[in-house]
């Protein structure tokens, strides 16, 4: 289940208030600045700082690669 586009356009990281990248195949909203992934459960983003997963170097590189290869755009332009 995908996140509604109008919701994606207003989502921001709850910690640094910056844009996120929705990686649908991984079911996460990704914040490269903090190296965090917020889960998306049944199309609903879980935007709680305590529920975010901090990514290790390999996971972060994988997310960056997916964003680049799939041409994923941020939720908004900062």
N, CA, C and O atoms as a Tripos MOL2 file, in Angstrom:
@<TRIPOS>MOLECULE
protein
  312   311    78     0     0
PROTEIN
NO_CHARGES

@<TRIPOS>ATOM
      1 N           0.8470   -1.1780    0.0000 N.3       1 UNK1
      2 CA          0.0000    0.0000    0.0000 C.3       1 UNK1
      3 C           0.8930    1.2430    0.0000 C.2       1 UNK1
      4 O           1.8260    1.3420    0.7970 O.2       1 UNK1
      5 N           0.6100    2.1610   -0.8720 N.am      2 UNK2
      6 CA          1.4120    3.3630   -1.0400 C.3       2 UNK2
      7 C           0.8640    4.5260   -0.2110 C.2       2 UNK2
      8 O          -0.3080    4.5410    0.1650 O.2       2 UNK2
      9 N           1.7270    5.4890    0.0620 N.am      3 UNK3
     10 CA          1.3120    6.7040    0.7770 C.3       3 UNK3
     11 C           0.6600    7.6590   -0.2240 C.2       3 UNK3
     12 O           1.1460    7.8210   -1.3430 O.2       3 UNK3
     13 N          -0.4280    8.2790    0.1820 N.am      4 UNK4
     14 CA         -1.1190    9.2520   -0.6550 C.3       4 UNK4
     15 C          -0.1640   10.4000   -1.0090 C.2       4 UNK4
     16 O           0.5490   10.9080   -0.1430 O.2       4 UNK4
     17 N          -0.1540   10.7990   -2.2710 N.am      5 UNK5
     18 CA          0.7610   11.8320   -2.7590 C.3       5 UNK5
     19 C           0.5840   13.1670   -2.0270 C.2       5 UNK5
     20 O           1.5680   13.8550   -1.7550 O.2       5 UNK5
     21 N          -0.6510   13.5350   -1.7100 N.am      6 UNK6
     22 CA         -0.8620   14.8150   -1.0160 C.3       6 UNK6
     23 C          -0.2700   14.7810    0.3960 C.2       6 UNK6
     24 O           0.1790   15.8100    0.9010 O.2       6 UNK6
     25 N          -0.2650   13.6160    1.0320 N.am      7 UNK7
     26 CA          0.3700   13.4750    2.3370 C.3       7 UNK7
     27 C           1.8890   13.5460    2.2020 C.2       7 UNK7
     28 O           2.5600   14.1970    3.0020 O.2       7 UNK7
     29 N           2.4260   12.8720    1.1840 N.am      8 UNK8
     30 CA          3.8830   12.8930    0.9730 C.3       8 UNK8
     31 C           4.4200   14.3100    0.8300 C.2       8 UNK8
     32 O           5.5110   14.6210    1.3070 O.2       8 UNK8
     33 N           3.6560   15.1550    0.1780 N.am      9 UNK9
     34 CA          4.1110   16.5250   -0.0970 C.3       9 UNK9
     35 C           4.2780   17.3830    1.1500 C.2       9 UNK9
     36 O           4.9210   18.4320    1.0970 O.2       9 UNK9
     37 N           3.7080   16.9520    2.2700 N.am     10 UNK10
     38 CA          3.8150   17.7560    3.4920 C.3      10 UNK10
     39 C           4.6170   17.0730    4.6060 C.2      10 UNK10
     40 O           4.8360   17.6620    5.6640 O.2      10 UNK10
     41 N           5.0460   15.8460    4.3690 N.am     11 UNK11
     42 CA          5.7920   15.1290    5.4050 C.3      11 UNK11
     43 C           7.2010   15.6820    5.5780 C.2      11 UNK11
     44 O           7.9050   15.9560    4.6050 O.2      11 UNK11
     45 N           7.5910   15.8380    6.8260 N.am     12 UNK12
     46 CA          8.9360   16.2910    7.1790 C.3      12 UNK12
     47 C           9.4380   15.4290    8.3250 C.2      12 UNK12
     48 O           8.6490   14.8360    9.0610 O.2      12 UNK12
     49 N          10.7310   15.3640    8.4710 N.am     13 UNK13
     50 CA         11.3220   14.6290    9.5780 C.3      13 UNK13
     51 C          10.9020   15.3030   10.8830 C.2      13 UNK13
     52 O          11.0230   16.5210   11.0140 O.2      13 UNK13
     53 N          10.4100   14.5280   11.8490 N.am     14 UNK14
     54 CA          9.9900   15.1430   13.1050 C.3      14 UNK14
     55 C          11.1530   15.6920   13.9360 C.2      14 UNK14
     56 O          10.9420   16.4950   14.8450 O.2      14 UNK14
     57 N          12.3660   15.2630   13.6300 N.am     15 UNK15
     58 CA         13.5060   15.7380   14.4090 C.3      15 UNK15
     59 C          14.1600   16.9760   13.8000 C.2      15 UNK15
     60 O          14.3170   17.9880   14.4840 O.2      15 UNK15
     61 N          14.5480   16.9090   12.5120 N.am     16 UNK16
     62 CA         15.2420   18.0630   11.9260 C.3      16 UNK16
     63 C          14.3670   18.9050   10.9920 C.2      16 UNK16
     64 O          14.8250   19.9020   10.4330 O.2      16 UNK16
     65 N          13.1110   18.4950   10.8290 N.am     17 UNK17
     66 CA         12.1020   19.2240   10.0460 C.3      17 UNK17
     67 C          12.4190   19.3200    8.5540 C.2      17 UNK17
     68 O          11.7820   20.0870    7.8320 O.2      17 UNK17
     69 N          13.3940   18.5500    8.0950 N.am     18 UNK18
     70 CA         13.7760   18.5490    6.6860 C.3      18 UNK18
     71 C          12.9910   17.5270    5.8780 C.2      18 UNK18
     72 O          12.2160   16.7500    6.4370 O.2      18 UNK18
     73 N          13.1920   17.5250    4.5540 N.am     19 UNK19
     74 CA         12.4810   16.6000    3.6780 C.3      19 UNK19
     75 C          12.9290   15.1520    3.8820 C.2      19 UNK19
     76 O          14.0060   14.8730    4.4090 O.2      19 UNK19
     77 N          12.0670   14.2590    3.4480 N.am     20 UNK20
     78 CA         12.3260   12.8280    3.5110 C.3      20 UNK20
     79 C          12.2150   12.2490    2.1040 C.2      20 UNK20
     80 O          11.6660   12.8880    1.2070 O.2      20 UNK20
     81 N          12.7270   11.0620    1.9170 N.am     21 UNK21
     82 CA         12.6190   10.3570    0.6510 C.3      21 UNK21
     83 C          11.8410    9.0800    0.9100 C.2      21 UNK21
     84 O          12.2340    8.2710    1.7510 O.2      21 UNK21
     85 N          10.7300    8.8900    0.1870 N.am     22 UNK22
     86 CA          9.9030    7.7000    0.3620 C.3      22 UNK22
     87 C          10.4400    6.5980   -0.5370 C.2      22 UNK22
     88 O          10.3830    6.6960   -1.7630 O.2      22 UNK22
     89 N          10.9570    5.5570    0.0800 N.am     23 UNK23
     90 CA         11.4540    4.4010   -0.6640 C.3      23 UNK23
     91 C          10.4120    3.3020   -0.4910 C.2      23 UNK23
     92 O          10.4420    2.5280    0.4670 O.2      23 UNK23
     93 N           9.4990    3.2600   -1.4390 N.am     24 UNK24
     94 CA          8.3360    2.3790   -1.3340 C.3      24 UNK24
     95 C           8.7410    0.9090   -1.2280 C.2      24 UNK24
     96 O           8.1380    0.1580   -0.4600 O.2      24 UNK24
     97 N           9.7430    0.4930   -1.9830 N.am     25 UNK25
     98 CA         10.1650   -0.9170   -1.9610 C.3      25 UNK25
     99 C          10.6720   -1.3500   -0.5880 C.2      25 UNK25
    100 O          10.5970   -2.5280   -0.2380 O.2      25 UNK25
    101 N          11.1880   -0.4020    0.1870 N.am     26 UNK26
    102 CA         11.7020   -0.6920    1.5300 C.3      26 UNK26
    103 C          10.6940   -0.3630    2.6260 C.2      26 UNK26
    104 O          10.9120   -0.6680    3.7980 O.2      26 UNK26
    105 N           9.5790    0.2680    2.2250 N.am     27 UNK27
    106 CA          8.5350    0.6940    3.1680 C.3      27 UNK27
    107 C           9.0910    1.6060    4.2600 C.2      27 UNK27
    108 O           8.8420    1.4120    5.4490 O.2      27 UNK27
    109 N           9.8650    2.6200    3.8070 N.am     28 UNK28
    110 CA         10.4420    3.5840    4.7430 C.3      28 UNK28
    111 C          10.4270    4.9840    4.1580 C.2      28 UNK28
    112 O          10.3950    5.1760    2.9420 O.2      28 UNK28
    113 N          10.4510    5.9530    5.0560 N.am     29 UNK29
    114 CA         10.7610    7.3370    4.7240 C.3      29 UNK29
    115 C          12.1770    7.5620    5.2320 C.2      29 UNK29
    116 O          12.4620    7.3800    6.4150 O.2      29 UNK29
    117 N          13.0490    7.9540    4.3350 N.am     30 UNK30
    118 CA         14.4860    8.0030    4.6040 C.3      30 UNK30
    119 C          14.9610    9.4380    4.7970 C.2      30 UNK30
    120 O          14.6310   10.3260    4.0110 O.2      30 UNK30
    121 N          15.7410    9.6510    5.8550 N.am     31 UNK31
    122 CA         16.3680   10.9470    6.1160 C.3      31 UNK31
    123 C          17.8830   10.7450    6.0190 C.2      31 UNK31
    124 O          18.4950   10.2080    6.9410 O.2      31 UNK31
    125 N          18.4920   11.1760    4.9010 N.am     32 UNK32
    126 CA         19.9380   10.9770    4.7400 C.3      32 UNK32
    127 C          20.7700   11.8580    5.6730 C.2      32 UNK32
    128 O          21.9110   11.5200    5.9850 O.2      32 UNK32
    129 N          20.2120   12.9770    6.1160 N.am     33 UNK33
    130 CA         20.9800   13.8780    6.9780 C.3      33 UNK33
    131 C          21.2380   13.2500    8.3440 C.2      33 UNK33
    132 O          22.3260   13.3960    8.9020 O.2      33 UNK33
    133 N          20.2430   12.5530    8.8780 N.am     34 UNK34
    134 CA         20.3770   11.9060   10.1840 C.3      34 UNK34
    135 C          20.6200   10.4060   10.0640 C.2      34 UNK34
    136 O          20.8140    9.7160   11.0640 O.2      34 UNK34
    137 N          20.6080    9.9060    8.8190 N.am     35 UNK35
    138 CA         20.7900    8.4710    8.5470 C.3      35 UNK35
    139 C          19.7440    7.6450    9.2840 C.2      35 UNK35
    140 O          20.0570    6.6900    9.9950 O.2      35 UNK35
    141 N          18.4840    8.0470    9.0890 N.am     36 UNK36
    142 CA         17.3780    7.3720    9.7590 C.3      36 UNK36
    143 C          16.3370    6.9310    8.7590 C.2      36 UNK36
    144 O          16.1880    7.5220    7.6890 O.2      36 UNK36
    145 N          15.6090    5.8730    9.1260 N.am     37 UNK37
    146 CA         14.5040    5.3650    8.3180 C.3      37 UNK37
    147 C          13.2760    5.2440    9.2060 C.2      37 UNK37
    148 O          13.2890    4.5510   10.2230 O.2      37 UNK37
    149 N          12.2160    5.9320    8.7980 N.am     38 UNK38
    150 CA         10.9340    5.8690    9.5020 C.3      38 UNK38
    151 C          10.0720    4.8180    8.8010 C.2      38 UNK38
    152 O           9.9270    4.8630    7.5790 O.2      38 UNK38
    153 N           9.5000    3.8770    9.5470 N.am     39 UNK39
    154 CA          8.7210    2.8150    8.8990 C.3      39 UNK39
    155 C           7.3970    3.3250    8.3460 C.2      39 UNK39
    156 O           6.8210    4.2950    8.8390 O.2      39 UNK39
    157 N           6.9340    2.6390    7.3050 N.am     40 UNK40
    158 CA          5.6060    2.8710    6.7450 C.3      40 UNK40
    159 C           4.8660    1.5450    6.8850 C.2      40 UNK40
    160 O           5.2570    0.5410    6.2910 O.2      40 UNK40
    161 N           3.8010    1.5500    7.6700 N.am     41 UNK41
    162 CA          3.0440    0.3330    7.9570 C.3      41 UNK41
    163 C           1.6520    0.4540    7.3430 C.2      41 UNK41
    164 O           0.8770    1.3390    7.7060 O.2      41 UNK41
    165 N           1.3460   -0.4420    6.4130 N.am     42 UNK42
    166 CA          0.0450   -0.4210    5.7280 C.3      42 UNK42
    167 C          -0.2600    0.9460    5.1340 C.2      42 UNK42
    168 O          -1.3930    1.4240    5.1980 O.2      42 UNK42
    169 N           0.7650    1.5730    4.5510 N.am     43 UNK43
    170 CA          0.5880    2.8710    3.9080 C.3      43 UNK43
    171 C           0.5420    4.0490    4.8590 C.2      43 UNK43
    172 O           0.2990    5.1790    4.4350 O.2      43 UNK43
    173 N           0.7730    3.8010    6.1450 N.am     44 UNK44
    174 CA          0.7310    4.8690    7.1440 C.3      44 UNK44
    175 C           2.1380    5.1150    7.6870 C.2      44 UNK44
    176 O           2.7320    4.2130    8.2770 O.2      44 UNK44
    177 N           2.6810    6.3210    7.4970 N.am     45 UNK45
    178 CA          4.0140    6.6190    8.0190 C.3      45 UNK45
    179 C           4.0100    6.7080    9.5440 C.2      45 UNK45
    180 O           3.1490    7.3570   10.1390 O.2      45 UNK45
    181 N           4.9710    6.0560   10.1540 N.am     46 UNK46
    182 CA          5.1190    6.1040   11.6140 C.3      46 UNK46
    183 C           6.2000    7.1490   11.8950 C.2      46 UNK46
    184 O           7.3950    6.8560   11.8440 O.2      46 UNK46
    185 N           5.7610    8.3640   12.1900 N.am     47 UNK47
    186 CA          6.6640    9.5050   12.2970 C.3      47 UNK47
    187 C           7.0490    9.8010   13.7480 C.2      47 UNK47
    188 O           7.0420   10.9550   14.1770 O.2      47 UNK47
    189 N           7.3780    8.7680   14.4810 N.am     48 UNK48
    190 CA          7.8250    8.9090   15.8640 C.3      48 UNK48
    191 C           9.3330    8.7100   15.9100 C.2      48 UNK48
    192 O           9.8460    7.7150   15.3970 O.2      48 UNK48
    193 N          10.0330    9.6360   16.5120 N.am     49 UNK49
    194 CA         11.4930    9.5570   16.5690 C.3      49 UNK49
    195 C          11.9440    8.2360   17.1800 C.2      49 UNK49
    196 O          12.9090    7.6310   16.7130 O.2      49 UNK49
    197 N          11.2560    7.7940   18.2110 N.am     50 UNK50
    198 CA         11.6140    6.5470   18.8710 C.3      50 UNK50
    199 C          11.3880    5.3000   18.0310 C.2      50 UNK50
    200 O          11.9370    4.2430   18.3380 O.2      50 UNK50
    201 N          10.5900    5.4070   16.9790 N.am     51 UNK51
    202 CA         10.3210    4.2700   16.0970 C.3      51 UNK51
    203 C          11.2590    4.2450   14.8850 C.2      51 UNK51
    204 O          11.2960    3.2560   14.1540 O.2      51 UNK51
    205 N          12.0110    5.3230   14.6690 N.am     52 UNK52
    206 CA         12.9380    5.3880   13.5400 C.3      52 UNK52
    207 C          14.1220    4.4560   13.7870 C.2      52 UNK52
    208 O          14.5300    4.2150   14.9230 O.2      52 UNK52
    209 N          14.6540    3.9450   12.6850 N.am     53 UNK53
    210 CA         15.8180    3.0700   12.7680 C.3      53 UNK53
    211 C          17.0350    3.8490   12.2790 C.2      53 UNK53
    212 O          17.0230    4.4130   11.1850 O.2      53 UNK53
    213 N          18.0840    3.8760   13.0980 N.am     54 UNK54
    214 CA         19.3320    4.5080   12.6850 C.3      54 UNK54
    215 C          20.0780    3.5230   11.7960 C.2      54 UNK54
    216 O          20.2430    2.3550   12.1480 O.2      54 UNK54
    217 N          20.5270    4.0060   10.6390 N.am     55 UNK55
    218 CA         21.1580    3.1390    9.6480 C.3      55 UNK55
    219 C          22.6680    3.0660    9.8420 C.2      55 UNK55
    220 O          23.3180    4.0670   10.1430 O.2      55 UNK55
    221 N          23.2100    1.8740    9.6660 N.am     56 UNK56
    222 CA         24.6690    1.7290    9.6860 C.3      56 UNK56
    223 C          25.2060    2.1620    8.3200 C.2      56 UNK56
    224 O          24.4280    2.5090    7.4320 O.2      56 UNK56
    225 N          26.5180    2.1450    8.1480 N.am     57 UNK57
    226 CA         27.1270    2.6240    6.9000 C.3      57 UNK57
    227 C          26.6080    1.8870    5.6730 C.2      57 UNK57
    228 O          26.2950    2.5140    4.6610 O.2      57 UNK57
    229 N          26.5140    0.5660    5.7520 N.am     58 UNK58
    230 CA         26.0700   -0.2310    4.6060 C.3      58 UNK58
    231 C          24.6030    0.0440    4.2750 C.2      58 UNK58
    232 O          24.2450    0.1750    3.1050 O.2      58 UNK58
    233 N          23.7570    0.1320    5.2970 N.am     59 UNK59
    234 CA         22.3380    0.4150    5.0810 C.3      59 UNK59
    235 C          22.1510    1.8060    4.4860 C.2      59 UNK59
    236 O          21.3350    1.9960    3.5850 O.2      59 UNK59
    237 N          22.9010    2.7700    4.9880 N.am     60 UNK60
    238 CA         22.8060    4.1370    4.4750 C.3      60 UNK60
    239 C          23.2350    4.1900    3.0090 C.2      60 UNK60
    240 O          22.5870    4.8450    2.1930 O.2      60 UNK60
    241 N          24.3240    3.5050    2.6790 N.am     61 UNK61
    242 CA         24.7960    3.4650    1.2890 C.3      61 UNK61
    243 C          23.7470    2.8180    0.3850 C.2      61 UNK61
    244 O          23.5390    3.2620   -0.7440 O.2      61 UNK61
    245 N          23.0950    1.7810    0.8750 N.am     62 UNK62
    246 CA         22.0530    1.1080    0.1030 C.3      62 UNK62
    247 C          20.8730    2.0440   -0.1510 C.2      62 UNK62
    248 O          20.3470    2.0940   -1.2620 O.2      62 UNK62
    249 N          20.4610    2.7760    0.8690 N.am     63 UNK63
    250 CA         19.3530    3.7280    0.7140 C.3      63 UNK63
    251 C          19.7260    4.8320   -0.2690 C.2      63 UNK63
    252 O          18.9300    5.1980   -1.1340 O.2      63 UNK63
    253 N          20.9380    5.3610   -0.1340 N.am     64 UNK64
    254 CA         21.4110    6.4050   -1.0580 C.3      64 UNK64
    255 C          21.3940    5.8820   -2.4990 C.2      64 UNK64
    256 O          20.9910    6.5910   -3.4210 O.2      64 UNK64
    257 N          21.8300    4.6570   -2.6760 N.am     65 UNK65
    258 CA         21.8570    4.0440   -3.9970 C.3      65 UNK65
    259 C          20.4470    3.9060   -4.5720 C.2      65 UNK65
    260 O          20.2220    4.1870   -5.7490 O.2      65 UNK65
    261 N          19.5110    3.4770   -3.7470 N.am     66 UNK66
    262 CA         18.1210    3.3550   -4.2040 C.3      66 UNK66
    263 C          17.5500    4.7110   -4.6050 C.2      66 UNK66
    264 O          16.8920    4.8290   -5.6390 O.2      66 UNK66
    265 N          17.7970    5.7280   -3.7960 N.am     67 UNK67
    266 CA         17.3080    7.0730   -4.1110 C.3      67 UNK67
    267 C          17.8560    7.5230   -5.4560 C.2      67 UNK67
    268 O          17.1170    8.0510   -6.2870 O.2      67 UNK67
    269 N          19.1540    7.3140   -5.6710 N.am     68 UNK68
    270 CA         19.7850    7.7380   -6.9250 C.3      68 UNK68
    271 C          19.2870    6.9260   -8.1170 C.2      68 UNK68
    272 O          18.8930    7.4960   -9.1340 O.2      68 UNK68
    273 N          19.3020    5.6050   -7.9980 N.am     69 UNK69
    274 CA         18.9610    4.7480   -9.1320 C.3      69 UNK69
    275 C          17.4890    4.8420   -9.5240 C.2      69 UNK69
    276 O          17.1480    4.6860  -10.6970 O.2      69 UNK69
    277 N          16.6220    5.0940   -8.5520 N.am     70 UNK70
    278 CA         15.1950    5.1730   -8.8330 C.3      70 UNK70
    279 C          14.7160    6.5970   -9.0690 C.2      70 UNK70
    280 O          13.5490    6.8210   -9.3870 O.2      70 UNK70
    281 N          15.6210    7.5580   -8.9120 N.am     71 UNK71
    282 CA         15.2410    8.9580   -9.1390 C.3      71 UNK71
    283 C          14.1900    9.4550   -8.1660 C.2      71 UNK71
    284 O          13.3120   10.2350   -8.5330 O.2      71 UNK71
    285 N          14.2820    9.0000   -6.9210 N.am     72 UNK72
    286 CA         13.2970    9.3740   -5.9060 C.3      72 UNK72
    287 C          13.5030   10.8340   -5.5020 C.2      72 UNK72
    288 O          14.6170   11.2650   -5.2040 O.2      72 UNK72
    289 N          12.4170   11.5650   -5.5000 N.am     73 UNK73
    290 CA         12.4480   12.9870   -5.1390 C.3      73 UNK73
    291 C          12.0950   13.1660   -3.6660 C.2      73 UNK73
    292 O          11.3850   12.3340   -3.1010 O.2      73 UNK73
    293 N          12.5730   14.2290   -3.0380 N.am     74 UNK74
    294 CA         12.2240   14.4790   -1.6290 C.3      74 UNK74
    295 C          10.7550   14.8550   -1.4830 C.2      74 UNK74
    296 O          10.0940   15.2350   -2.4490 O.2      74 UNK74
    297 N          10.2640   14.7420   -0.2640 N.am     75 UNK75
    298 CA          8.8640   15.0720    0.0000 C.3      75 UNK75
    299 C           8.5590   16.5390   -0.2840 C.2      75 UNK75
    300 O           7.4310   16.8840   -0.6370 O.2      75 UNK75
    301 N           9.5420   17.3870   -0.1320 N.am     76 UNK76
    302 CA          9.4110   18.8030   -0.4810 C.3      76 UNK76
    303 C          10.8030   19.3610   -0.7040 C.2      76 UNK76
    304 O          11.7960   18.7610   -0.2930 O.2      76 UNK76
    305 N          10.8700   20.4940   -1.3440 N.am     77 UNK77
    306 CA         12.1500   21.1670   -1.5710 C.3      77 UNK77
    307 C          12.4050   22.1370   -0.4300 C.2      77 UNK77
    308 O          11.5660   22.9820   -0.1200 O.2      77 UNK77
    309 N          13.5660   22.0090    0.1900 N.am     78 UNK78
    310 CA         13.8660   22.9090    1.3150 C.3      78 UNK78
    311 C          14.5240   24.1840    0.8470 C.2      78 UNK78
    312 O          14.8430   25.0500    1.6620 O.2      78 UNK78
@<TRIPOS>BOND
     1     1     2 1
     2     2     3 1
     3     3     4 2
     4     3     5 am
     5     5     6 1
     6     6     7 1
     7     7     8 2
     8     7     9 am
     9     9    10 1
    10    10    11 1
    11    11    12 2
    12    11    13 am
    13    13    14 1
    14    14    15 1
    15    15    16 2
    16    15    17 am
    17    17    18 1
    18    18    19 1
    19    19    20 2
    20    19    21 am
    21    21    22 1
    22    22    23 1
    23    23    24 2
    24    23    25 am
    25    25    26 1
    26    26    27 1
    27    27    28 2
    28    27    29 am
    29    29    30 1
    30    30    31 1
    31    31    32 2
    32    31    33 am
    33    33    34 1
    34    34    35 1
    35    35    36 2
    36    35    37 am
    37    37    38 1
    38    38    39 1
    39    39    40 2
    40    39    41 am
    41    41    42 1
    42    42    43 1
    43    43    44 2
    44    43    45 am
    45    45    46 1
    46    46    47 1
    47    47    48 2
    48    47    49 am
    49    49    50 1
    50    50    51 1
    51    51    52 2
    52    51    53 am
    53    53    54 1
    54    54    55 1
    55    55    56 2
    56    55    57 am
    57    57    58 1
    58    58    59 1
    59    59    60 2
    60    59    61 am
    61    61    62 1
    62    62    63 1
    63    63    64 2
    64    63    65 am
    65    65    66 1
    66    66    67 1
    67    67    68 2
    68    67    69 am
    69    69    70 1
    70    70    71 1
    71    71    72 2
    72    71    73 am
    73    73    74 1
    74    74    75 1
    75    75    76 2
    76    75    77 am
    77    77    78 1
    78    78    79 1
    79    79    80 2
    80    79    81 am
    81    81    82 1
    82    82    83 1
    83    83    84 2
    84    83    85 am
    85    85    86 1
    86    86    87 1
    87    87    88 2
    88    87    89 am
    89    89    90 1
    90    90    91 1
    91    91    92 2
    92    91    93 am
    93    93    94 1
    94    94    95 1
    95    95    96 2
    96    95    97 am
    97    97    98 1
    98    98    99 1
    99    99   100 2
   100    99   101 am
   101   101   102 1
   102   102   103 1
   103   103   104 2
   104   103   105 am
   105   105   106 1
   106   106   107 1
   107   107   108 2
   108   107   109 am
   109   109   110 1
   110   110   111 1
   111   111   112 2
   112   111   113 am
   113   113   114 1
   114   114   115 1
   115   115   116 2
   116   115   117 am
   117   117   118 1
   118   118   119 1
   119   119   120 2
   120   119   121 am
   121   121   122 1
   122   122   123 1
   123   123   124 2
   124   123   125 am
   125   125   126 1
   126   126   127 1
   127   127   128 2
   128   127   129 am
   129   129   130 1
   130   130   131 1
   131   131   132 2
   132   131   133 am
   133   133   134 1
   134   134   135 1
   135   135   136 2
   136   135   137 am
   137   137   138 1
   138   138   139 1
   139   139   140 2
   140   139   141 am
   141   141   142 1
   142   142   143 1
   143   143   144 2
   144   143   145 am
   145   145   146 1
   146   146   147 1
   147   147   148 2
   148   147   149 am
   149   149   150 1
   150   150   151 1
   151   151   152 2
   152   151   153 am
   153   153   154 1
   154   154   155 1
   155   155   156 2
   156   155   157 am
   157   157   158 1
   158   158   159 1
   159   159   160 2
   160   159   161 am
   161   161   162 1
   162   162   163 1
   163   163   164 2
   164   163   165 am
   165   165   166 1
   166   166   167 1
   167   167   168 2
   168   167   169 am
   169   169   170 1
   170   170   171 1
   171   171   172 2
   172   171   173 am
   173   173   174 1
   174   174   175 1
   175   175   176 2
   176   175   177 am
   177   177   178 1
   178   178   179 1
   179   179   180 2
   180   179   181 am
   181   181   182 1
   182   182   183 1
   183   183   184 2
   184   183   185 am
   185   185   186 1
   186   186   187 1
   187   187   188 2
   188   187   189 am
   189   189   190 1
   190   190   191 1
   191   191   192 2
   192   191   193 am
   193   193   194 1
   194   194   195 1
   195   195   196 2
   196   195   197 am
   197   197   198 1
   198   198   199 1
   199   199   200 2
   200   199   201 am
   201   201   202 1
   202   202   203 1
   203   203   204 2
   204   203   205 am
   205   205   206 1
   206   206   207 1
   207   207   208 2
   208   207   209 am
   209   209   210 1
   210   210   211 1
   211   211   212 2
   212   211   213 am
   213   213   214 1
   214   214   215 1
   215   215   216 2
   216   215   217 am
   217   217   218 1
   218   218   219 1
   219   219   220 2
   220   219   221 am
   221   221   222 1
   222   222   223 1
   223   223   224 2
   224   223   225 am
   225   225   226 1
   226   226   227 1
   227   227   228 2
   228   227   229 am
   229   229   230 1
   230   230   231 1
   231   231   232 2
   232   231   233 am
   233   233   234 1
   234   234   235 1
   235   235   236 2
   236   235   237 am
   237   237   238 1
   238   238   239 1
   239   239   240 2
   240   239   241 am
   241   241   242 1
   242   242   243 1
   243   243   244 2
   244   243   245 am
   245   245   246 1
   246   246   247 1
   247   247   248 2
   248   247   249 am
   249   249   250 1
   250   250   251 1
   251   251   252 2
   252   251   253 am
   253   253   254 1
   254   254   255 1
   255   255   256 2
   256   255   257 am
   257   257   258 1
   258   258   259 1
   259   259   260 2
   260   259   261 am
   261   261   262 1
   262   262   263 1
   263   263   264 2
   264   263   265 am
   265   265   266 1
   266   266   267 1
   267   267   268 2
   268   267   269 am
   269   269   270 1
   270   270   271 1
   271   271   272 2
   272   271   273 am
   273   273   274 1
   274   274   275 1
   275   275   276 2
   276   275   277 am
   277   277   278 1
   278   278   279 1
   279   279   280 2
   280   279   281 am
   281   281   282 1
   282   282   283 1
   283   283   284 2
   284   283   285 am
   285   285   286 1
   286   286   287 1
   287   287   288 2
   288   287   289 am
   289   289   290 1
   290   290   291 1
   291   291   292 2
   292   291   293 am
   293   293   294 1
   294   294   295 1
   295   295   296 2
   296   295   297 am
   297   297   298 1
   298   298   299 1
   299   299   300 2
   300   299   301 am
   301   301   302 1
   302   302   303 1
   303   303   304 2
   304   303   305 am
   305   305   306 1
   306   306   307 1
   307   307   308 2
   308   307   309 am
   309   309   310 1
   310   310   311 1
   311   311   312 2
@<TRIPOS>SUBSTRUCTURE
     1 UNK1         2 RESIDUE 1 A UNK
     2 UNK2         6 RESIDUE 1 A UNK
     3 UNK3        10 RESIDUE 1 A UNK
     4 UNK4        14 RESIDUE 1 A UNK
     5 UNK5        18 RESIDUE 1 A UNK
     6 UNK6        22 RESIDUE 1 A UNK
     7 UNK7        26 RESIDUE 1 A UNK
     8 UNK8        30 RESIDUE 1 A UNK
     9 UNK9        34 RESIDUE 1 A UNK
    10 UNK10       38 RESIDUE 1 A UNK
    11 UNK11       42 RESIDUE 1 A UNK
    12 UNK12       46 RESIDUE 1 A UNK
    13 UNK13       50 RESIDUE 1 A UNK
    14 UNK14       54 RESIDUE 1 A UNK
    15 UNK15       58 RESIDUE 1 A UNK
    16 UNK16       62 RESIDUE 1 A UNK
    17 UNK17       66 RESIDUE 1 A UNK
    18 UNK18       70 RESIDUE 1 A UNK
    19 UNK19       74 RESIDUE 1 A UNK
    20 UNK20       78 RESIDUE 1 A UNK
    21 UNK21       82 RESIDUE 1 A UNK
    22 UNK22       86 RESIDUE 1 A UNK
    23 UNK23       90 RESIDUE 1 A UNK
    24 UNK24       94 RESIDUE 1 A UNK
    25 UNK25       98 RESIDUE 1 A UNK
    26 UNK26      102 RESIDUE 1 A UNK
    27 UNK27      106 RESIDUE 1 A UNK
    28 UNK28      110 RESIDUE 1 A UNK
    29 UNK29      114 RESIDUE 1 A UNK
    30 UNK30      118 RESIDUE 1 A UNK
    31 UNK31      122 RESIDUE 1 A UNK
    32 UNK32      126 RESIDUE 1 A UNK
    33 UNK33      130 RESIDUE 1 A UNK
    34 UNK34      134 RESIDUE 1 A UNK
    35 UNK35      138 RESIDUE 1 A UNK
    36 UNK36      142 RESIDUE 1 A UNK
    37 UNK37      146 RESIDUE 1 A UNK
    38 UNK38      150 RESIDUE 1 A UNK
    39 UNK39      154 RESIDUE 1 A UNK
    40 UNK40      158 RESIDUE 1 A UNK
    41 UNK41      162 RESIDUE 1 A UNK
    42 UNK42      166 RESIDUE 1 A UNK
    43 UNK43      170 RESIDUE 1 A UNK
    44 UNK44      174 RESIDUE 1 A UNK
    45 UNK45      178 RESIDUE 1 A UNK
    46 UNK46      182 RESIDUE 1 A UNK
    47 UNK47      186 RESIDUE 1 A UNK
    48 UNK48      190 RESIDUE 1 A UNK
    49 UNK49      194 RESIDUE 1 A UNK
    50 UNK50      198 RESIDUE 1 A UNK
    51 UNK51      202 RESIDUE 1 A UNK
    52 UNK52      206 RESIDUE 1 A UNK
    53 UNK53      210 RESIDUE 1 A UNK
    54 UNK54      214 RESIDUE 1 A UNK
    55 UNK55      218 RESIDUE 1 A UNK
    56 UNK56      222 RESIDUE 1 A UNK
    57 UNK57      226 RESIDUE 1 A UNK
    58 UNK58      230 RESIDUE 1 A UNK
    59 UNK59      234 RESIDUE 1 A UNK
    60 UNK60      238 RESIDUE 1 A UNK
    61 UNK61      242 RESIDUE 1 A UNK
    62 UNK62      246 RESIDUE 1 A UNK
    63 UNK63      250 RESIDUE 1 A UNK
    64 UNK64      254 RESIDUE 1 A UNK
    65 UNK65      258 RESIDUE 1 A UNK
    66 UNK66      262 RESIDUE 1 A UNK
    67 UNK67      266 RESIDUE 1 A UNK
    68 UNK68      270 RESIDUE 1 A UNK
    69 UNK69      274 RESIDUE 1 A UNK
    70 UNK70      278 RESIDUE 1 A UNK
    71 UNK71      282 RESIDUE 1 A UNK
    72 UNK72      286 RESIDUE 1 A UNK
    73 UNK73      290 RESIDUE 1 A UNK
    74 UNK74      294 RESIDUE 1 A UNK
    75 UNK75      298 RESIDUE 1 A UNK
    76 UNK76      302 RESIDUE 1 A UNK
    77 UNK77      306 RESIDUE 1 A UNK
    78 UNK78      310 RESIDUE 1 A UNK
